């Protein structure tokens, strides 16, 4: 998809559809922008500026035709923690740095890699964020005053209990009216945004029925300024940049995940295909621009993108229009927004938290009771009780470790025997026993990837190789899809040990990737090109020829199979004992 491809086939009809959709999404985004800003610990107008600047640029420069960008609930815990620890000015720097990181991710074509973050990790931190958002609005819902914002969940819950005596029945009633409107509007007025109805109804009720009884945006934060946002230069210095690198990385990763997830959902709803790398570049440029006007970090908003599509959007013009609509509302009606009660914001964010909680997927993954369940629970609990940074890092590490464990468990080394009875050069697995084995040829099948987590498989390998009359070890590697350098090193050590014991090593069915790595590392040459075979049958034929032509180490003259006939039974037994002692002596000098 070309940069201009998203704007093709634009005409009067499509512009009319985009205009309708953009107006509706702009109205939906207005209260959400303020609510997300307040919940993030900054003044409400900064959420509106983010909606305007980032919303327009994401639609203009991104890789999705229908993406709606702006502040989202997923960022709330991160941004609040940054504001509490570093302050608002450093939050802007973190957002700007995150934008640079997103641009670099897009230029390096890492868009597809972000999609590989394990689902238990994303569900875990998303559900944890939802719990944090929901609990953070309990105080406003109850109208509690004197509330101090804390970084950690348990401290905020403790603060709620400490301030319960300040319960305001009128704020509680206002929040209840707004919540009722949110829940009932989709049933009776599906074309009208429930958040807008809830804000209007609850604000009018609080203004007319019990004026001056509830805290409003104006009384808490002052009047919302109208007009265009002012340019806000950033105080960029090395001392300010370094502490913000880690928070910026988390913002960039979460923003990338959320935006690409939203774009994928938009693709599934419309049958289109987005460009993930260009989407990251667009998101990055938008996040670099928003802080210059006081805006907070932004990303693709799943709910608003879905609303955009459902209302008939055709091109990115709908997203651009949505930002312009918010700008016009701010310029014309900003003073009225100051009368909105904080209690009216609480149910809106609670509903957002409920919708983003991934509750069905969370419960489903709990029921599976697999290693993914452990990753889910750990990520969720760490998100709630510590920080999202710690939760994501621990969740990813745990997911990788458990994945390595599962992959290493899949690797098997089975000793097999040729099907001599049928006269065919085939092998059967799991028929080796103490009394049923071939003393001169051992055949092993390796099934699974040979990588750093599979070293214990070589221990099982060595334990199954017996000394004595063993002349040839045939390793069937047709089921080894992948080998890394650690696996190659372990494999080479095993080959060296066998060769030092005088055992010929044959390999059959070797695939392209392991062959290429073994060739570069020298293992291929160590085994010898003549000892590699495409099929097991060819390798067995070669093994039999080696055994039949090999001389007995006892008499040093005859082929081993002829020793019993030419030297006599008693002498042959002595030769076997001599050969066994020699083999064991050689093996005792070999160290792993």
N, C-alpha and C positions, 0 to 999 in steps of 0.2 A: 504494500500500500504506500503510495507516494504521499508526500506532505500535503499536497493539494487534493489528494484523492477523496478525502472526507468531505470536501466542499463541492464535489461534482454533482451535476444534475440538480442544481439549485434553481428554482423558478418561483413565480409568485405564489403558486399553490403550496410548495414546500415551506416557503417563508412564512406563510400564514399559519401553517401547522406549528412551525418552530416558535412563532410569536406567542401562540396560545399556550404551548407547553412551557416556554420560558417564563411567561408571566405566572403561571401556576406554581412552578418550581421556585421562582423568586419569592413568592408569598410564603411558601413552605419554609424556605431557607431563612427568612427574616427572624422569626422567634428562635429557631435553632441556633443561628449564629450568635445571638446574645446569650442564650442559655449555655452554650458550650464555653463561651468566653468567661462567663461568671463562674462556672464550675471549675474552670482551669485556673482561677485565681487572678484574673485580669478584668479590666473594665469592659462592659458589654459592647461598646462601640468598636473595640478591636476585633471582636468576632465578626462584626458587620464589614469592617474594612477587609478582613480576610476573605469573606464571601465575595466581595466586589473584585478585588485585585486577583486573588488566586483563582476564583471561579471563572473569570474571563480568560485568563492566560492558560489554564488547564484545558479549556475547550478549544482555544485557539491553537495551541502548540502540541497538545497531547496526541496519543496514538489511538484513541477510541472515539468513535463518531458520537456516542451518546453520553459520555462521562460527564458527571456533574461534580465539580470539586469545591472544597471549602473546609471549614473546621468540622471535625467529627468527634463523636464520643470516645472513640478508641484512644485519642490523644490525651484525654482529660487527666488520668493519673500521672502520666509522664510530665505534662506541662505544669500541673499543680506542684509536683515535686521539685521541678526546676525553679519555679517562681519562689517557693518557700525557701529553697536552699541558696539560690543564686540571685534572685530578683528578676524583674520584668525585662530590664535592659539586656541581661545575659540570655534570657529566653529568646529574644530577637536574634542574638548572635548564633545561638544553637540552631534556630530555624534556618538562618542563612547558610550555615555550614552544612546542615542536612540537605539543603537544596543543591549545594555543590556536589555532595556525595551522590545524590540521585542522578545528577547529570553525568557524573563519571560512570556510574553503574550502567546507564543507558549507552554511553559511548563505548564502554567495554563489552557491551552486549551481554550483560548479566541478567537481563529481564527474565529469561527462562529459568535461571538458576534459583531465583527467589521462590519460584513455584515449588521447589523441591523441599522446602521447609516442612518437616513432618506435621501431618494433620493433628495429632494429639497435642502438639505444642501450640498450634494456632487456636485450636478449640479451647485449650486450657487457659491461655492468657486472655482470650476474648471473653470467656465466661468470668474470669477473675476481674477483668475490667468492668464488666457489667455489674458485678456485685459491688465494686468500689463506687461506681457512679450512683447506683441505687441507694446505697447506704449514705452517700454524701449528700443526698437530697432530703433525708428524713428530717433534718433540722429545719429547713425551709418549709417543708410540708406542714410541720407542727408549729411553725412560727416562733421557734426558739430564738432568743436574743443572747448576745454575749458569747456567741459560738466562736471558738478559735479553730482555724484550719490546721490540720496536722498532716504529715506526710504518710503516716502509717494507719492502716485500717483500725487496729485495736485502739489506738489513741483517739480516733474520731468517734468510735462507738462509746468510749468512756466519756468523751466530751458531751455527747448527746444525753447520757444519763445524768451528768453533772448539771446540765441546763434544763432538765425536764420541768423544773419549777417555773420556768418562764413561758410555759405553753400558752399560745395565743389561739383562742377558739375561733376568732374571726379569720386568721390566716389559715387555720385548718379547714374552715368552711369554704374559703376562697379556693384552696387547693382541691377540695372535693368537687366543687362546681367545675373546675377546669378538667379534672380527671373524668368526670361524667361526660363532659362534652367530647373529650378525646375518644372515649369508648363508644359513644352513641352516634357520633357524626358519620363514621364509615357505614353504619347500618342504614341510616335514614337519608343522609346526604353524601353519597359516595364520591361525588365529583368535587366536593369542597374539602380542603385540607382541615383535618381535625384539630391540628395544633393552632391554626388561625382562629377557628371557632372557639376553642378553649380559652385562648388569650383574650379575645374580645368579650366573651360572655363573663368570664371571671373578673376581668378588669372593670367592666361596667357594673357588675354586682358589688364589687368592693368600693367603687367610687360613689355609687348612689345609696347603697344600703348601709354601709358602715364606713364612711369616709374617715381618714386619718387613724384607722384602727389597725392597718396592716402596713408592713414595710414595703416600699416600692423601689424600683430601680433608681428613681430620682433621689429619694431620701437616703439610699444606701451609697450611690455612686455619683450623684449629681446629674445634671441634665446632659442628655446625649447631644453632642454637637452635630449640627446639620452641615450639608455640603460635602465637598470632596475631602478625603483625608489628606492631611499635611504630609510633606516629605519628612521622613524620620531618619536622619543619618545615624549609622551604627558606629559605636566606639570600638572599632576593631584594633586590637593590639595583641601582641604575642601572649601577654599575661591573661588577656580575656579569652583568647581562642583556645589555649591548651586545656583548661578545665572543662570546656564545652564540647570537646571532641567526642567523648563517650556518650553524653546525652544526645548529641547530634547524630551519632551512628544509630542509636536506638530509634530516634525519630525517623531517620532515613529508611531503616529496615521495616519499621511498622508502616510508614507511609507507602513504601513500595509494595508491601504485601497487600495492604488494604486497597490501593488503587488498582493493582492487577487483578485482585479478586473481584472488585466491582466491575472491571472491564470484561472479565470472563463471564460474569452473570449477565452483563449487557449483551454479550455475544450469544449466549444461550437463549435470551429472550427475543433476539432480532434475527438470528441466523447470519450475523456479520462476523468479521474477524479483526481484532485489534492488533496493533503493533506494540508489543510489550516494551521494547527498548525505547521507542519514541515516546511511549507513555511515561516512562521514567524520566526522560529528558524534559518533557513538558511539565511534569510534576516538579522536577528540580528547579527549572527556571521560575515557575510560579512561587515556589518557596523561597527563592532568592529575592524575588520582587516584593512579596508581601511584607516582610519585616521592614522594608524601606518606607512603608506607610503605616507602621505600627501593627501590622497583622501578625497573627500567630500561625504556627505550622498548619498546613492543609493537606488533604489527600482526597482520593475519590470517595464519594459518599454513596454507599450502596442503596440506601432507601430513596435518596433524592434522584439517583440515576434511574432506578426502577420507576419512580413517579414520572420522570421525564419521558421514558419510553411509553408508559401506559397512556400518557396524554398526547401521543401522536408525534413526538419529535422525529425529525428526518435527518438533520445534520447538526454539526457542532454549533450552529447559530443559536440553537435553543439554549445551550449553556452560556453563550455570550450574552444573550438577552436576559437570562436569569440574573447575571451579575449587574446588568444595567438597570433592571427593575429594582433590585435592592438599593442601588445607588440613588435612584429617583425617589424611592420611599424615604431613605435617610435624609435626602435634601429637602423634601417637602413636609415630612411628618415626624421628624426626629423628636421634637418637643413632646408629642403625644406618647411616644414610647417610654418616656420617663415615668408615666403613671402606671405602668405595668407592675403588679405586685410580684415580689420575689416568690411568693407562694404559688403563683401561676406557672412559674418556670419549673418548679419541682416535679409535678406530675408529667410534664413533657419529657424531662430527662429520665424519669422512672420508666416511662413507656419505651423510650429509646433503649434503655438498658435491658428491659425485658425482651425487646425484639432482637437485640444483638447478642443475646446470651448463649445462643447455640444450644439451648436446653435439650432439644430432642437428640442432637448428635452427641451431646455430653452423656446423657443417660444411656444411649445405645452403646457408646464406647465403654461405659462402666460395666454393662452387662456382658461384654465379651471376655472380661477377666484375662486379658493377655498382658504382655509387656507394655503395649500401648496404653493400657489402663493406668499403669504405674506412672508413665510419662505424663499422662493427662492430669492425674491427681497432684503430682509434685509441681507441675507448672501452674496449675490453678491455685494451690495453696500458697506458693511463693509469690504469685502475682497479688494475691489478697493481703498477705501478711508481711511481705517485704517490699520489693520494687519490681517493676516490669523488667528492668535490666537484668537483675539477678535471675528472675524467673525464666527469661528467654535463654540466657546463657546456660543455666543448669539444665533446663529442659532439652536444649539441643545436645549438650554433652551426654546426658542420660540416654537420649534417643539413639545417638551414634553408638554408645557402648552396648546397648541392648541389641542394636542391629548387628554389630560385629559378633556378639555372642550367638545370635540366631544363625548368622551365616557360617560361623565356625562349627556350629552343631550340625549344619547341613552337610558338611564335608565328611565323607566316609571313605575308608580304605578297606576293601574286601579282598580276601584271598580267595582265588578261584582255581579250578582245575580244568585241564582240557578234557573234552568228551572222548576219551580214548575208545570207550566201548563201541561207539557208533562209527568209529573210523573217520570222523569228521574233525576238522580243525576248528572246533568251537569250544567255548568255555561255559561252565556253569558256576554260578555264585553260591556260597554258603553250603558247599558239599565237602569242605575240608574238615577232617577230624584227625584224631590221634592215629588211628589205624588206616586212614584213607588219605594219603597225601603223596605227592611226587617228591622224592628226596633230591632230585637234581635240578628240577625246574620249579620255580615259584612264580605264579602269575597273580598280579594285583590289579584291581580296578579302583582308580581314584575318581570319586564323584563329587564335584563341587569346586568352587574357586579356591585356589591356593594363594592365600594372602596373609597378612601379618597376624590375623586372629586365628589362624588354623595350625599353629605350630604343634599343638597336641596331637594332631593327626599323624605327624611324622613319628611321634613316640609310639603310637599304636602300630605304625608301619614296621618300625624296627623290631618291636616285640614279637611280630609274627614271622620274622625271617630267622630260620634255623640254620646253624652251621652244618658241619659234617660234609655230606656229599653234594651240597648245593653248588651248582655250576652257573646257572642262568636265572636272572630275575627279569621277568617281562612286566612292564608297567603300562597298563592301558589307560590313556589320558584323553580319550575321546569325549569324556564328560567333564573336562576341566575347561570352562569357558573363559577363565581369566586368571592371570598370575601377576602378582606385584613383585617388587624387588625383594621383599622379605621372604615371600614364598619361594622365589627363585633361589635365594641364598640357602634356605633350609633344604630345598630339593637338591641343590648342588652338594651340600654337605653329606646328604644321604648317599648320593651317587659315589662320592669320593670314598666313603666308608665301605661301600660294597666292592668297589674296584680294588681297594687295598686288601680286601679279604679274598681277592682272586676271583671275584664273581663278575660275569659279563652282564651288563645292563642293556636291555632292549626296551624301546619305547614305541608304542603303536597309537595311531589315531590322534597325534598331537595337532591342536588347532593353531590358527594363524597367530593370535596374540601371544600365547605362551611361547610359540616357536620364535617369534621375533625378539621377545625379551631374552630368552635363553641364548639366542645367537649373539645378541649384543653383550651379554654378560659373560660369555665364554663357556657356559654350561653345555651348549650344543656341541661345541668342538670337543669338550672333555668326554662326552659320551661317544662321539664319533658318528659322522653322517651315515655310515653303513649300518648303524644300529637303530635307525629310525625307520618305521614301516607304516604304510597307510592302513593296513588291516592286521588284525590279530593272527589270522591264518598265515600270512607271510612271515610274521615274527616267529611263530611256532615252528614253521619249517626250518627257519634259520637256526633256532635254538636246538632242534633235534640234530641238525647237521653238526653243530658244535659239540654236542654231547657224544655223538657217535664217533667223531674224529679225535676227540680229546684223549690224550694218553693218561693211563693210570699213574698216579703219583707214587704208587708203591713200587711197581716194577719198572717204571720209567721207559717202557718200550711199547707195550701193546695198548690199543684203544681200550678204554675202561670197560666197555661192554664185552670185550674178548678176554678180559683178564681171568674170569672164572673158568672159561673153557680151556685156556692154554696153560694157566699157572696151577690149576687145581683149586678145589673148594677151600682147603685149609689155608693155602697161601693167599687166596683171594680175600679171605676174612682178615688175615694179618695186614694185607694192603689197605683194606677199608679202615682198620683201626689206625694205621699209620697216617692215612689221609685225614681222618677225623682229628687226630692229635695236631697235625700240621695246621689245619684250618682254625682250630680253636686257639692255637698259639698265635697265629696271625691276628685273629680278632681281639685277643687280649691286649694287643699293643695299640688298638685303635681307640681313640677318645672321641666323644660326640662334642 
